[in-house]
Amino acid sequence: LVRCRKCALVYVNPQLNAAALDRIYTEKSDPQHVIDVYARLATPNVLSGYDRKLSELERIHRGTGRLLDFACAAGYFLERAQARGWDAYGVDLGPWAAKAAEARGVRNLLIGHLEDLAFPSHHFDVIYAAQVLEHLQNPVQMLLELRRILRPGGILYVDVPNYRTLPILLGKDDFYLNSPPQHINFFTPATLRATLSRARLPVDRM
């Protein structure tokens, strides 16, 4: 891990190439087992957490609308949004995700790179991008694409792991996904705000 002297973002250097990173999310050693696991409903705690987030988004947006769950995995948040009346879509790289979601009756989960799916400009009222920027080689470029497909005045919800937490500062972090190559960017509140600013996305609250 290195820290940029200019912006202070911590990131992995060197990194896998883009094709190798894609394979982490598209290829599974036992894809049917992964599909079977994620075809089941999420735990009640997970679902209630998604409902709390959706309630807050509905409060800010003043109702439902068209929503994109970017990097949606097996589509649990997408599923809850659809159940609450959102015109919701999901995007992910892994074909296993679509099969697991389909087994639960979830619709509108598209597989592919966001830029290749070519959504119209200003298409979504809300974009939900949870636990994804830390995986991207060029988060600013992706944020610019998200900004393009978000309507003016729309809501972009982002969350990432916080690199300024006590376990990390003490060298005691034991969350294995924080290790490369799964995560390649390590954000703090300041560097997340700076990254969003570079994509011309104003921060309403953090």
N, C-alpha and C positions, 0 to 999 in steps of 0.2 A: 504494500500500500504506500502511496505517495500523496503528499499534500501540495496542491498548486500554490506557488508563492504569490500569485496574483489574486486569486479568488478564494483560496483556502479550502476548496473542495478536495476531499480525500477520495482517491480512486485507485483502481488496480492498474498496475503497469509492470510488465507487459500484459496484454489481454489476448484471449483466444480470438480468432477471426470470426466474422459474422456467421459463416456457415456452421462452424463448430458450436457457437452459442445457440443457434437455432436448434441444433440437434438435442440440446439439453431439454428443450420443451416439446419437441415433436416426436422424439424417439424414446420409447420406454422398453426396458428389458422384458417385461411381461405386460404388454398393453391391455390384454383382456382383464388381468387382475386389477389394473388401475381403473379401467372402465367400471368393473363390478363394484369397486370401493366407492367411487364417486357417483355411481348411479343411485346410491342410497341418499336419503335425506340427510342434511346436515343436522348437527345436534341442536337442541332447543336454544342453548346459550348463543350459538353462532347466529341462528336465525333471528333471535331477539335483538342482537347487536346490529344486524342489517336493518331490521325494522326501525330501530332508534335513528340510524343514519338517514333512512328514507323519510321518517317523520320530520327530521330537521330540514332536509332538502325540500320537502313539500311545504314546510312553513316559509322558507326563504323564497321559494318559487311561487308560492300561493296556489298550490295544487299540483297536479300531475302534468305530464307532457311527454315529449319524446326524449328518451334517455339512452345513452351508450355506456355500457359496462366494458371499459377497455382493459384487455388482458383479464378476461373474466374467468379463466380456468373452467371448472365444470359448471359454472353459471348459477351458483347459489344466490348471489345478490341479484342477478338478472331475474331469477325465478321469483324472488320476493317482490321485486319491482313490478313484474307483470301481474302478480296476484293482487297488487294494490292499485292497479289501473293504469300504470305507466305504459306507453307505447315504447317498449324497451328492447334494445338490441345488445348483443354481446359480440366481442371479437377476441379470438385467441389463436395461437399458432398450432396447438396440438389437436390432431383429428380425434384423439381419445376424448378430449373435452366435449366435443359435439356429440359423440356417441353416448357419453355418460349423461349429458343433459337431456338428450332425446329420450333416454330410458325413463326419465322422470317427467316427460311431457313438456319440457321447456322448448320453446320455439325461438327463432330469430338469432341463433348463435352461429356466427360466420367464422370460417377458418381462413387465416391468411394474414399477411402484413397489412396494417391499417392503410398505408399509402396505396397499396395495390387494390384495395376494395373501393377506392374512389367515391367516397360519400360526397354528396353535394355540399357546397359551401353553406354555412349557417344552418345546418340540418338539425342539430340537436339543441334542446333546451338545457340539458344537464349532461355532463360527462363525468363519470365516476372512474377514477384512475387510482386504485388502491394497491399499494405494494407492487409497483411496476417500474417507477423511474430508476430505482436502484439497480435494475436489471439491464438498462439500456446503454448502448455505447454512445449514443448521441441524444441525451434527453432533451436538449434545447430544440433540436430538429423535430423530434416527435411532438413536443409541446406546441411548436408552430403549426403542425398539422392538426393537432387537437383544436387549437385556436381557430383555424380555418373552418372547421366543420361545426364549431360552436356558434350559436346565434349571438349577435351583439347583445350584451346584457345577460347572457346565459351564465350558468354556474359550472365551473370546473372544480370538482372535489379531488384532492390529492392527499394521499398519506404515504409516508415512507418510514422506515426505521430511523430512530434518532441516534446519531453517532455520539451525541453528548449525553450519555446516560451513565450512571454511576458504575454499573458492572463493566462497561467498556473502558471507562477512564481508569478503573482499577485492574484492567487486564483479566477480568473474570467472566467475560461474555461466553455463554455456552450454547447460543443459538446457532446451530451448524449452518443454516442458510445464510448467515452473515459472512461466511467464508467464501472466497472466490472458488469456482467461477459463477456460482449462483448470483451473488451480488458483486457488482463492479463499481458502484458509486455508493459513498457513505456520507449521507447528508446530515447537517445540523440545521436548526431553524434558520440560521443566517445564510447558509449556502443554498438551502431550498428556496428561500425568498429571492436570492440573487439569481438563481437559475430561472425561476418564473419570470423575473424582471427581464432577463435576456430574451425571453420569448414574448415580451410585451404583454404579459398577463398581470394585471394589478392584483394585489393580495388584499382581500376584504377582511379576512380574519385568519389567525393561525392558532 
